[in-house]
Amino acid sequence: MNRLACLVFLALLSYVQSAGQEAFIVETDSIPAQTSLWEDLKYDGTSVYKGVLHVYSRPAHWKKDDWLTAGCLTATTAMMWLGDEPLNEYFLDQGSNAPGILKDGAFYFGKPLYNYGITGGIYAFGLLTRNQKVRKTGVLLITSATAGGVLQTVLKNATGRARPGTGKGPASFEPFSKEPGMHSFPSGHTILSFTTAYAISKQFKSPWVKGGLWALGMVTPVSRMWENAHWSSDIAAGVIISVVTVECIDKYLNRERNYDSYLAKKKISWNLNFSRQTIGVVGTF
């Protein structure tokens, strides 16, 4: 985990330095305590539960444009399927030269235990410090990871797709197989890692920071192809599920839950500012 933390910090810092003076500002909004920690915890638990249900119920409310978008995304995954075998060979060759520390860090970043440790830590910080923006981000992270994680578990078992390492082709399926080698589609590591990166990126306006976080979130998916654990279409499906899930839950939290009222009551905005020349904390009254 120490290695992974260093990788995350160095990647973010490199993009911060290249983006200029206002590339990376993490706002921490301190407000008077309106409710107890226990009340906030219960409210957030309800937000997670209802947010997950909201994601799964959305297809029942889709309109023509939504179904068209879903069809395009499905077609994109199918097109990736056609290139699974040559792409698998390419990434296997690339993976032989990849640094071991990068492979290890990427693998653990996409593991549920470590990923939930990161997202849970972000949420706990926001809750305990009464930092409402971080708290809301933590709720978005936990809800998105839970919704995407449950969905990928169902799909893995239902499709029973063979992993590249089994020696079977990308069109080999054994639905509801109990063999670990038949749980390839979609990539769970991809869903957790890219969901985390994408959800955090929504808190920033700078395209440099957003791009840096997306690139960081893609290290784990690429490493899964280096390790011969997933086909490229497994990765594509995982990224699509991540983006759609985060967008859906973010809109739900903004529209249905009352987090913005907390932010409107802030007294002091504390900004942690990183740039080429300065590192500091600024309070705005």
C-alpha positions as CSV (number, residue, x, y, z in Angstrom):
1,M,0.0,0.0,0.0
2,N,2.9,2.4,0.7
3,R,4.1,1.8,-2.9
4,L,0.6,2.5,-4.3
5,A,0.3,5.7,-2.2
6,C,3.6,6.9,-3.6
7,L,2.4,6.2,-7.2
8,V,-0.9,8.0,-6.7
9,F,0.9,11.0,-5.1
10,L,3.6,11.3,-7.8
11,A,1.1,10.9,-10.6
12,L,-1.1,13.7,-9.3
13,L,1.8,16.0,-8.5
14,S,3.2,15.7,-12.0
15,Y,-0.1,16.8,-13.5
16,V,-0.4,19.6,-10.9
17,Q,2.9,21.0,-11.9
18,S,2.1,20.9,-15.6
19,A,-1.3,22.6,-15.3
20,G,-0.2,25.9,-13.8
21,Q,-1.3,28.0,-10.9
22,E,-4.9,26.9,-10.4
23,A,-4.7,23.3,-11.6
24,F,-5.3,21.6,-8.3
25,I,-7.4,23.1,-5.5
26,V,-9.1,20.8,-3.0
27,E,-11.7,22.8,-1.2
28,T,-12.5,21.9,2.4
29,D,-15.6,23.7,3.6
30,S,-16.0,24.0,7.3
31,I,-19.5,24.8,8.5
32,P,-21.3,25.0,11.8
33,A,-22.4,21.5,12.9
34,Q,-26.1,21.3,12.0
35,T,-26.6,17.7,12.8
36,S,-24.7,15.0,14.8
37,L,-22.2,12.6,13.2
38,W,-24.6,9.8,13.8
39,E,-27.4,11.6,11.9
40,D,-25.1,12.4,9.1
41,L,-23.9,8.7,9.0
42,K,-27.6,7.5,8.8
43,Y,-28.3,10.1,6.1
44,D,-25.3,9.0,4.0
45,G,-26.2,5.3,4.5
46,T,-29.7,6.0,3.1
47,S,-28.1,7.9,0.2
48,V,-25.9,4.9,-0.7
49,Y,-28.8,2.5,-0.5
50,K,-31.2,4.6,-2.5
51,G,-28.4,5.6,-5.0
52,V,-27.7,1.9,-5.8
53,L,-31.4,1.3,-6.3
54,H,-31.6,4.4,-8.5
55,V,-28.9,3.0,-10.8
56,Y,-30.7,-0.3,-11.3
57,S,-34.1,1.2,-11.8
58,R,-33.0,3.7,-14.5
59,P,-33.6,1.5,-17.5
60,A,-37.3,1.4,-16.7
61,H,-37.3,5.2,-17.2
62,W,-35.1,5.4,-20.3
63,K,-36.4,7.3,-23.3
64,K,-35.5,6.7,-27.0
65,D,-32.3,8.7,-26.8
66,D,-31.2,6.7,-23.7
67,W,-31.8,3.4,-25.5
68,L,-29.9,4.7,-28.5
69,T,-26.9,5.6,-26.3
70,A,-27.0,2.1,-24.7
71,G,-27.1,0.5,-28.1
72,C,-24.0,2.5,-29.2
73,L,-22.1,1.6,-26.1
74,T,-23.0,-2.1,-26.7
75,A,-21.8,-1.8,-30.3
76,T,-18.6,-0.3,-29.1
77,T,-17.9,-3.2,-26.8
78,A,-18.8,-5.6,-29.6
79,M,-16.3,-3.9,-31.9
80,M,-13.6,-4.3,-29.2
81,W,-14.5,-8.0,-29.1
82,L,-13.4,-8.3,-32.7
83,G,-9.9,-7.1,-31.8
84,D,-9.5,-9.1,-28.6
85,E,-7.0,-11.6,-29.8
86,P,-4.5,-9.3,-31.5
87,L,-4.8,-6.7,-28.7
88,N,-4.2,-9.5,-26.2
89,E,-0.9,-10.4,-27.9
90,Y,0.2,-6.8,-28.1
91,F,-0.4,-6.1,-24.4
92,L,1.2,-9.3,-23.3
93,D,4.4,-8.2,-25.1
94,Q,4.2,-4.8,-23.5
95,G,3.6,-6.3,-20.1
96,S,6.9,-8.2,-20.1
97,N,8.8,-4.9,-19.8
98,A,6.4,-3.2,-17.4
99,P,7.9,-2.3,-13.9
100,G,6.9,-4.8,-11.2
101,I,6.0,-1.9,-8.8
102,L,3.6,-0.6,-11.3
103,K,1.9,-3.9,-11.8
104,D,1.6,-4.5,-8.1
105,G,0.2,-1.1,-7.4
106,A,-2.3,-1.3,-10.2
107,F,-3.4,-4.8,-9.1
108,Y,-4.1,-3.7,-5.5
109,F,-5.8,-0.4,-6.5
110,G,-8.5,-2.5,-8.2
111,K,-8.9,-5.0,-5.3
112,P,-12.1,-4.5,-3.3
113,L,-10.4,-4.5,0.1
114,Y,-7.8,-1.8,-0.8
115,N,-10.2,0.2,-3.0
116,Y,-12.8,0.4,-0.4
117,G,-10.1,1.3,2.1
118,I,-9.3,4.4,-0.1
119,T,-12.9,5.4,-0.7
120,G,-13.9,4.7,2.9
121,G,-11.0,6.8,4.1
122,I,-12.1,9.7,1.9
123,Y,-15.6,9.5,3.3
124,A,-14.5,9.1,6.9
125,F,-12.3,12.2,6.6
126,G,-15.2,14.3,5.2
127,L,-17.6,13.0,7.9
128,L,-15.3,13.4,10.9
129,T,-14.0,16.9,9.8
130,R,-17.4,18.1,8.8
131,N,-16.0,18.7,5.4
132,Q,-19.2,18.5,3.3
133,K,-17.6,18.4,-0.2
134,V,-15.3,15.6,0.7
135,R,-18.1,13.8,2.5
136,K,-20.4,14.0,-0.6
137,T,-17.5,12.8,-2.7
138,G,-17.1,9.8,-0.4
139,V,-20.7,9.0,-0.7
140,L,-20.5,9.2,-4.5
141,L,-17.4,6.9,-4.4
142,I,-18.9,4.3,-2.1
143,T,-22.3,4.2,-3.9
144,S,-20.7,4.0,-7.4
145,A,-18.3,1.3,-6.3
146,T,-21.1,-0.7,-4.7
147,A,-23.5,-0.4,-7.6
148,G,-20.8,-1.3,-10.2
149,G,-19.3,-4.1,-8.0
150,V,-22.7,-5.9,-7.6
151,L,-23.4,-5.5,-11.3
152,Q,-20.0,-6.9,-12.4
153,T,-20.5,-9.9,-10.0
154,V,-23.8,-10.7,-11.6
155,L,-22.5,-10.3,-15.1
156,K,-19.3,-12.4,-14.5
157,N,-21.4,-15.3,-13.3
158,A,-24.2,-15.0,-15.9
159,T,-21.8,-14.7,-18.9
160,G,-19.1,-17.2,-17.7
161,R,-16.6,-15.8,-20.2
162,A,-13.2,-17.5,-20.4
163,R,-10.1,-15.5,-19.4
164,P,-7.3,-15.2,-21.9
165,G,-5.0,-17.2,-19.5
166,T,-7.2,-20.3,-19.9
167,G,-6.1,-20.8,-23.5
168,K,-9.6,-20.5,-24.7
169,G,-10.8,-18.0,-27.2
170,P,-12.7,-14.7,-26.5
171,A,-15.9,-16.4,-27.7
172,S,-15.8,-19.2,-25.1
173,F,-18.7,-18.9,-22.6
174,E,-19.9,-21.2,-19.8
175,P,-22.7,-19.3,-18.0
176,F,-22.8,-19.8,-14.2
177,S,-19.5,-21.7,-14.2
178,K,-17.8,-22.0,-10.8
179,E,-14.3,-21.9,-12.3
180,P,-12.4,-18.7,-11.6
181,G,-11.0,-18.8,-15.2
182,M,-14.6,-18.4,-16.5
183,H,-15.3,-15.1,-14.9
184,S,-13.7,-12.6,-17.3
185,F,-16.6,-10.3,-18.4
186,P,-16.5,-7.5,-17.3
187,S,-13.3,-6.6,-15.5
188,G,-14.0,-6.0,-11.8
189,H,-10.6,-4.4,-11.3
190,T,-11.4,-1.9,-14.1
191,I,-14.8,-1.0,-12.6
192,L,-13.4,-0.3,-9.2
193,S,-10.3,1.6,-10.3
194,F,-11.8,3.7,-13.0
195,T,-15.0,4.4,-10.9
196,T,-12.7,5.9,-8.2
197,A,-10.7,8.0,-10.6
198,Y,-13.7,9.2,-12.6
199,A,-15.7,10.1,-9.4
200,I,-12.8,12.1,-8.0
201,S,-12.2,13.8,-11.3
202,K,-15.7,15.3,-11.2
203,Q,-14.6,17.4,-8.3
204,F,-12.1,19.4,-10.4
205,K,-12.6,21.8,-13.3
206,S,-9.1,21.7,-14.7
207,P,-8.9,19.4,-17.8
208,W,-5.3,18.6,-16.9
209,V,-6.3,17.2,-13.5
210,K,-9.2,15.3,-15.0
211,G,-7.1,13.8,-17.6
212,G,-4.4,12.9,-15.1
213,L,-6.9,11.1,-12.9
214,W,-8.4,9.3,-15.9
215,A,-4.9,8.2,-16.9
216,L,-4.2,7.0,-13.4
217,G,-7.5,5.1,-13.4
218,M,-6.6,3.3,-16.6
219,V,-3.3,1.9,-15.2
220,T,-5.1,-0.9,-13.5
221,P,-7.2,-1.9,-16.6
222,V,-4.0,-2.0,-18.8
223,S,-2.2,-4.0,-16.1
224,R,-5.0,-6.7,-16.3
225,M,-4.2,-7.1,-20.0
226,W,-0.5,-7.2,-19.2
227,E,-1.2,-10.1,-16.8
228,N,-3.3,-12.0,-19.4
229,A,-6.3,-11.8,-17.0
230,H,-8.8,-9.9,-19.3
231,W,-9.7,-9.3,-22.9
232,S,-9.8,-5.7,-24.2
233,S,-13.6,-5.9,-24.5
234,D,-13.8,-6.8,-20.7
235,I,-11.9,-3.6,-20.1
236,A,-14.1,-1.5,-22.4
237,A,-17.2,-2.8,-20.7
238,G,-15.8,-2.0,-17.3
239,V,-14.9,1.6,-18.2
240,I,-18.4,2.1,-19.7
241,I,-20.1,0.7,-16.6
242,S,-17.9,3.0,-14.4
243,V,-18.7,6.2,-16.3
244,V,-22.5,5.5,-16.6
245,T,-22.8,4.5,-13.0
246,V,-20.9,7.6,-11.6
247,E,-22.8,10.0,-13.8
248,C,-26.2,8.4,-12.8
249,I,-25.4,8.6,-9.1
250,D,-23.9,12.0,-9.2
251,K,-27.1,13.4,-10.8
252,Y,-29.2,11.6,-8.2
253,L,-27.2,13.0,-5.3
254,N,-27.4,16.5,-6.8
255,R,-31.1,16.3,-7.5
256,E,-32.6,14.1,-4.8
257,R,-30.3,14.4,-1.7
258,N,-29.7,17.5,0.3
259,Y,-25.9,17.9,0.3
260,D,-25.9,21.2,-1.5
261,S,-27.7,22.9,1.3
262,Y,-24.8,22.0,3.6
263,L,-22.4,23.6,1.1
264,A,-24.5,26.8,0.9
265,K,-24.2,27.4,4.7
266,K,-20.4,27.4,4.8
267,K,-18.7,30.1,6.7
268,I,-15.1,29.6,5.7
269,S,-13.7,27.9,2.6
270,W,-10.3,26.4,3.1
271,N,-8.4,25.7,-0.1
272,L,-5.3,23.4,-0.3
273,N,-3.4,24.9,-3.2
274,F,-0.7,23.2,-5.1
275,S,1.1,25.0,-8.0
276,R,4.6,25.4,-9.5
277,Q,5.7,28.1,-7.1
278,T,3.5,27.6,-4.0
279,I,2.0,25.1,-1.6
280,G,-0.3,26.5,1.0
281,V,-3.7,26.7,2.7
282,V,-6.0,29.7,2.0
283,G,-9.1,30.5,3.9
284,T,-11.9,32.5,2.2
285,F,-14.5,34.3,4.3
